[in-house]
Amino acid sequence: MPLLDAIADRHLPPVPWRLAPQSESLALAATIIDRLFPAPTAPIPLTPEQVVAIRQSGSCQWCGGYHARACPRVKRLRWITNRAEPAEVEFWPDGEWSDAGIIWPEELTE
């Protein structure tokens, strides 16, 4: 899927293993992992084809960005049976939700 590929290419997650060094071997393993899989310092540029695919997918109605999973801004949705729209939406307070994995419209340049 172009959208998933673009988000994965642009926002690579940091290495999930952050071990508390309990021995020299664990400390060495953590160093090797950090060197093999460094955290990205800047987003990777998108290709024009990825930009077109992302724009065609439509932006999120809750945050305005483009992402492959549920909106991280939404804390809770309450639905009523047989309705297409949620009855109630609860959002995380500003500063309490992560925008990692979101591509914002202003970042989409061809």
URZI-V900011 format. One record per pair of residues at least 12 apart in sequence whose C-alpha atoms are under 10 Angstrom apart, sorted by the first residue. I is the first residue (numbers start at 1). J is the second residue. D is the distance in whole Angstrom. If there is no record, write none. Layout:
((I/J/D) (I/J/D))
//
This chain:
((1/53/9) (1/68/10) (2/49/8) (2/50/6) (2/51/9) (2/52/9) (2/53/6) (2/54/7) (2/57/9) (3/50/7) (3/51/9) (3/52/10) (3/53/6) (3/54/5) (3/55/9) (3/56/9) (3/57/7) (3/66/9) (3/67/8) (3/68/7) (4/50/10) (4/54/9) (4/67/8) (4/68/6) (4/69/9) (4/101/10) (5/50/8) (5/68/9) (6/44/9) (6/45/9) (6/46/7) (6/47/9) (6/49/10) (6/50/6) (6/51/8) (6/53/9) (6/54/8) (6/67/10) (6/68/10) (6/103/9) (7/43/10) (7/44/10) (7/46/9) (7/50/9) (7/54/9) (7/66/9) (7/67/7) (7/68/7) (7/100/10) (7/101/6) (7/102/7) (7/103/7) (8/44/10) (8/68/9) (8/101/8) (9/43/8) (9/44/7) (9/45/9) (9/46/8) (9/50/10) (10/40/9) (10/42/9) (10/43/5) (10/44/5) (10/45/7) (10/46/7) (10/101/8) (10/102/9) (10/103/8) (11/39/10) (11/40/8) (11/41/10) (11/42/9) (11/43/6) (11/44/7) (11/100/7) (11/101/6) (11/102/8) (11/103/9) (12/38/10) (12/39/8) (12/40/7) (12/41/10) (12/42/10) (12/43/8) (12/44/9) (12/100/9) (12/101/8) (13/37/10) (13/38/10) (13/39/7) (13/40/8) (13/100/8) (13/101/8) (14/34/9) (14/37/8) (14/38/7) (14/39/5) (14/40/7) (15/30/10) (15/33/8) (15/34/7) (15/36/10) (15/37/6) (15/38/7) (15/39/7) (15/40/10) (16/33/10) (17/29/10) (17/30/7) (17/33/8) (17/34/9) (18/30/7) (18/31/10) (18/33/9) (18/34/9) (19/31/10) (43/103/10) (43/107/10) (45/107/9) (45/108/9) (45/109/9) (45/110/10) (46/107/9) (46/108/8) (46/109/8) (46/110/8) (47/108/10) (47/109/9) (47/110/7) (48/108/9) (48/109/8) (48/110/5) (49/110/9) (50/108/9) (50/110/9) (51/105/10) (51/107/9) (51/108/6) (51/109/7) (51/110/7) (52/108/9) (52/109/10) (52/110/9) (54/66/7) (54/67/9) (54/68/10) (54/103/9) (54/105/10) (54/108/9) (55/105/8) (55/108/8) (59/103/9) (59/104/9) (59/105/8) (60/102/10) (62/74/7) (62/89/9) (62/91/9) (63/91/10) (63/99/9) (63/102/9) (63/104/9) (64/102/9) (64/103/9) (64/104/7) (64/105/8) (65/99/9) (65/101/10) (65/102/6) (65/103/6) (65/104/5) (65/105/6) (65/106/9) (65/107/10) (66/101/8) (66/102/6) (66/103/5) (66/104/6) (66/105/8) (66/108/10) (67/99/9) (67/100/9) (67/101/6) (67/102/5) (67/103/6) (67/104/9) (68/101/8) (68/102/8) (68/103/10) (69/101/9) (69/102/9) (71/91/10) (71/97/10) (71/98/10) (71/99/9) (71/101/10) (71/102/9) (72/91/9) (72/92/8) (72/96/10) (72/97/6) (72/98/7) (72/99/7) (72/100/9) (72/101/9) (72/102/9) (73/90/9) (73/91/6) (73/92/6) (73/93/8) (73/94/9) (73/95/10) (73/96/9) (73/97/6) (73/98/8) (73/99/8) (74/89/7) (74/90/6) (74/91/4) (74/92/6) (74/93/10) (74/97/9) (75/89/8) (75/90/5) (75/91/5) (75/92/5) (75/93/9) (75/97/9) (76/88/8) (76/89/6) (76/90/5) (76/91/7) (76/92/9) (77/89/5) (77/90/6) (77/91/9) (78/90/8))
//
